[in-house]
Amino acid sequence: MTLQVRQATIHDLDALVPLFDGYRQFYGKPSDPQGAHAFLGARFAHHQSLILLALDATGTGLGFTQLYPLFSSVRMVRSYLLNDLFVAPPARRQGVAAALLREAAAHARALGAASLALSTGRDNAPAQALYESLGWQRDQQFCEYALTL
């Protein structure tokens, strides 16, 4: 499969919206293409995230990852939260996710980031195996907490 991974722009919304909507449905949310369009459009408009888009030779969107900038006060460095990673079901097991992860790391390095971070479900063994095969390490030092507001 011919695969291109590049930084998405607002002009890629038509390719991104079905992928983003599929991602949300994967996590049990109802389909909402209009909401997906508005959410992604706002991220582009306010320069709040960096989205990498995987396309096949015909320009069809195969998958995406979305990175949000973070900063470490203690280390005084920039990092990125790899918050979203999704590959359309027909394109799975073809190296799309690995290509997106590699490009995310290269892109973050080029922007001077010290690290990437992500979270995944404890029961998502395929994702964990992929991350570990690409050199990601499970944090053994910190516990993650969240506060719903």
N, C-alpha and C positions, 0 to 999 in steps of 0.2 A: 504494500500500500504506500502510495506517495503521501507524505505527511508534511505539512508546513505548520509551524508554531510561531506566532507573532503576537506583538502587543495589539490588543483590540483598541478601537476608537469608537466614538459615538456612532460612526457610520456602520458599525458592525452589529447594531442592536437587533436587526432582523435575524441574524445568525445566532446571536447570544440568547435572546428571549426564550426560544424553545428549550435550549440546553439548561438555562437557569431555572425555568419552570419544571423541567424534568428532575433537576437536582432537588428542588424543594419537595416535589412529590415523593422522591426517594426517601425523604425524611418525614413522610406522613402528612405533608401539608396539601391542601386542595389546590388544584390547578388554578392559576391566576396570571395569565399572560399580560393583562393590562397592568397589574401590580408589579410584575417582573420588569416590564418596560419602564415604568415610572421609577422603580428602585434603582435599576442599572443606569438609567438616564441621569438620575441625581448624582450617582457616584462619579460619572463622567463630568457632569457640569461643575461639580465642586472639587474635582481632582482628589477624591477621597480614597481611591483604590487604583490598583493596577490589575488589569485583566489580560491574561494570555489566552489566546484562542487557537485551537488546533483545527486545521482545515484539510480536507482531502484535495485531490488534484482538480476537482470541479468547483471548489470553493464552498463545499458543504461543511457546516460546522460539525465537528466530531466530539469536541470536548472543550472545557475551559478550566482555568484556575483563577481565583481572585486573591490578590495579596493586599493586605492593609498595612500601612506603615505604623511602626511602633518605635519607641525610644527607650533605652535603658538608662536611667539616671545613675545607677551605681557604676555601670561600665562606660557611660557617656558615649553610647554608640546607637546607630540606627539598626533596627531589625524589621522583619516583616512577619506578619501572621498570615500563613497560608490558610485562609478561612474556608475556601470552597474549592473542591476538585470534583469534576464530574465528566464522565465519558458516556456518550449516548450508547444504549444497549447494543445496537448492531456493530459498534466500533470497539467493543471491549475485547480484551485479550489479544490486542494487536499492537501493543506498545504505545498507545496514545497517552495513557496516564503517566508512564515513565518519561515520555518526551516532554510532557507538560511540567513534570517535576524537575527535570534537568534544566529546562529553559527558565523555570522560576528561580532556581539556584543561580544560574548564570546571570540572569537579569538583576537579581538582588546584589550579587557580587559587583556587577558593573556600576550599580548605584551606591556602592560603598557600604552596604549592609554587612554587619558582623554575623548575622544568623537568620535563619528561618525557623518558625515554630508552627506546629499544627496540633490539632486534637482529632481523635477518631474514636468511634465506639469501641468499647472493650470487646464486643463480639464481632468486630469487623476484621476477622483474621486475614482475608485476602489483602486488604489495604495495609495492614500492619506488615505483612510479608513483603509487599512492594516497597514500602518506606524503608524497611530494614535492608532490603537488597540494594538500595541506592545510598546507603550510608547514614540514614537517619537513625538517631538513637533515642530510645525511650528514656524519659527523665526519671531518674531514681532519687533525686534530691528534693524535689518540690511536689506538693500536692496542689491540685487545681481546685479552686472554689469559684462559685458564681452566686450572684445575688440577683434574683429576678425583681425588677422594679415595676 
